[in-house]
Amino acid sequence: MVVSEPTERTVVELIDAYESQVDAIEVNLTTLKRNSFRNVFSSTKRPCIATNRRSKFMKFYGYEGLTRASEKTRGDRLEAAASSGASAVDCELDIFDEKNQKSKPEYMSEEERIYASNPSSEPAELSRDEEVVRKQIGFAERMKNGGTEVIFSCHTQTVLTRKQAISIMAAVRERGGDFGKIVSLTPDTKDLPPFFESIIHLKDNSQVPFTVMNVGVESILGRLVSVKFGSSWVYCRPDSKSAFGGQPTLRQVRDFLTITGISKTVAATTSAATG
């Protein structure tokens, strides 16, 4: 479950409310004070993934006008989260690339739509800068040496192709990631077939566990079917104003896992948790 609340208190309250119903919790640290990290991660026995999204990205969660943090600051906050009890950190494949932030299309804009419609567009969140890659490898090594797992993520801002999917997962592996996360755009229903084909292809070829999801048409369906086709886990949302509506709800995820036979114990667990 993804938690993106604005304060330590509201984060902990939401974790307390859903802890018995989820396997793990992703906590978005962007709006939280650094001295609250340990209290947040110690409030649950579930493994927690720490992420610190960029201020522009936080529009997906209803936040506007957040102060921009440097790439170094974001990395430092993730390292602080790791030393404060986070089980894993999630960082982008262009973290530490300040230059790349100036060239990417604006999220949810006409510019992004045009970028996605161009077959030659490369994944926007995949840096190839050699110095940046070295920093990412060093970051991953420090995390893993301290016992924290690393998820490298890529919000492509493109309609995902098999070639892109393989390239992204190769970068995840080469840079030391334990897991890979890819988020594709699906502006139209015609974009769903290549999205699903990429997942099936990764299932047979990726050397790193992964999850693939989509933003756009049928994003909830896409994220659920992705698990059936090969993704290792699925993100869900709580009943919260700061949740992203493109994610399936906890109940939708549990029902889907049960109906498709992925999980045979979910129904009983849900009944017990909800009374």
N, C-alpha and C positions, 0 to 999 in steps of 0.2 A: 504494500500500500504506500502511496506517495503522500507525504505530509509536507505542506508548504505554508504553514501558518506564520503570522507575523511576529509572535512573541514566544518566549520560552514557556510561559504558562499555557498558552493555547496549543502549542505543540504537544506538551505533556498530557494535557487533557484529552486531546484527540488520540494519542497513543494509548492512553488508559482505556478509552472507550472501545477500541478495536483490537487491542493486543491479542485477545483470545481467539480472534477470527482470522488472523493473517499469519503467514510464515515468516515474513521479514518486512522491514519498514525502511523506506527511503526518506531521509530527512533533508529538505532543501534548506541550507544554512544562510542563504543570501541576506535575509532580513534579520537574522539573529545576531546577538552580541557574542563575541568570542568566548567570554567567560561563562556563557550558559551551556556550552557544548557538553561538558562532562555531566551536568545535571540532566540534560536531555537523553544522552545515551545510557545513563545509569538508571533511567526511569523504566526500562523494559528489559526483559530477558530475551526478547527476540533479537536476531542479528539486525544491525542497522547499516544501511548504505548512506554515506554522507556525500552530498553534492552541493556545489556552490555556483549556481547558474548566473550568467551575466545579466545585468540589469535590463537590457532590452528583451532578453528571453523571458523574463518574469511577466511580460504582458500576457502570456498564456495562462497565468495564475491570477490575473486580475490586478497586478501591481503596475502602477504608472509612475514615472518620474523618479525612480530609484537612482541614487548616486552611483556613478560608474566606478567599478573597482579595477585596478590594473590586473594583468594576468598573473604577475608575481604575487600580488595580494591574495588572489583567489587560490593559487597553489599553496600559499602559506596557511590559509584557513583550512584547507583540506588536510594538510599535515597536522595542524592543531586538532582537527577532528579525529584523526587516526590515533593520536596520542591521548585522546580523551575518551576512547572506548568504541569508536566506530569499527565495525567488522570489515567494511570495504569502503572505498572511495570511488566515485564516478566522475571522471573528467573527460573532456572532449579531446578528440584527436588534433585539435588546433590550439589546445591550451599552451600558453606562453608565446603565441604568435600574435603580437600586437598589430602588425601590419595587416594580417589577414582580416582583422575585425573591421577595417575600413573599407574593404572591397566586397564584403558579403552583402547580398540583397537584404533589405529590411523584411523581417518576419511579417507574414500575413499581408503583404503589399502587392500591388500590381507588378512591381519590379521582380518580386519573387516568383510570381506566376509566369512571367516572361522567361525568367531564368530556368524555371523547371520545364518549360515547354521546349527548350532548346536541347536537342539530343547530344550536343557536344559539351554541355555544361558538366563540370566536374563536381564531386561532392564538396559542398562549401565549407564543411567543418573538418576537412582532412588536409593538414599542413604537410608540405613536402620540404620545407626549409630545413636544411641539415642541422643548423644550430638548435632550432626548435625541437627537432626529433631527438637530439642528444639530451636536451633538458627533460623531455618526456621520459626517455629511458632511465635517466638518473632518478627522476621522481618516482617512477614505478619501482625501481630497485630499493629506494629508501622505504617506501611503503611496505613492500614485501619482506624486507629485512626486519621490520618491526612487527610482522605478523598480520598486516592488513592487506586484504586482497584488492585488486585493481580492476575496475571496469572502464575500458576506453569506449567512449560513445561518439557517434557521428550523426548529427542531424544534417542530412544531405542537401536539403532544399532542391532536390532533383527527384524525378521519378526513377526509382531504383532499378538498375539493370543487374543481371547476373555478374557481368564484368566488374561493375562498381562494388557489388557485394563482396566478391572475392578479394578485390584490391583493399577494401576497408578491413576485412578480417585478417588479411596478411599483415597489414600495418599494426593491428592490435597485437598479433602474435610477436612480430619483430620488435615492438616497443615494450614488451614485457607484460601485456595485459593478461589477466586470468580469465576475463570474460569480455565479450564484445556486444555493444548495443548499437543498432542502426535504426534511424527514424527516417522514413521515406515520405515524400509527398505523393498523394493520390488526388489530384485536382478533379479528376473525372473517373467515371466507372471503367473506362477503357484502360486506365492506369493500374487497375487491380490485378489483371493477369500477370504482367511482368513483376509486380510486387510479390505475388505468391510464388511465381517461378523462381525468384531469387532465393526465397526461403527454402524451397525444396532442394535447390542446388547446393545451398550452404549445408544443409543437413548431411549431404553425402560428401562434402568436400572440406568443410571448415575443421581445422585442428583445434579450435578454441570454442567452448560453449558460448552460445549467442542468443540474443533475442532481437527480433526484427518487428517493427511496428510502423504504423502509418498515421499521417495527419491529413485530413481532407475527407473525401467521400468515403463513407462506410469505415470510419476509423475504428469504431468499437468492434464491428464485425471482423475487420482486418486483424486487429490485435488478438482477438480470440482464436480465429482460425490459424493464426501464426503459430500458436502453441501446438495445435494439432499437426501442423506441417513440419515442425522441427525446432521451433524456439524453445529454449530451456526454461523460461519463466515469463510471467505476464504481470504488468503493472496494473493496479486498480486504484480507484478513487474512493474516498470517504464521502459522506454527506456533509460537505463543507463549502463555504463560499469561495475559498481559495483553491478549490480543486479544479483540474482541467477537464472540461466536459467531454473531450475526445477520448478519455480513458473509460473503460467499462467500470461499472460499479463492482464492489466486492461480491454482491449476490449474483450478478451476471457472470462473473468469472467462475464462482463456485458451481453454479447451475451448469455452465458450459462444460466444465471439467468432469462433472458427474454424467451428464447426458452423453458425452463423447467417449466415456470410459477411461479417460486419462486418470481420474481419481475415483476410487470406489468407496472412499470413506468420507468424502466431503459432505454428503447430505446429512449424515448423522452429526458431524461436527457443527454444521450450520444450525441445525435444529437445537442442539445443546446451547450454542452460543446466543441464539436469539430467543430462546425460551419457547 
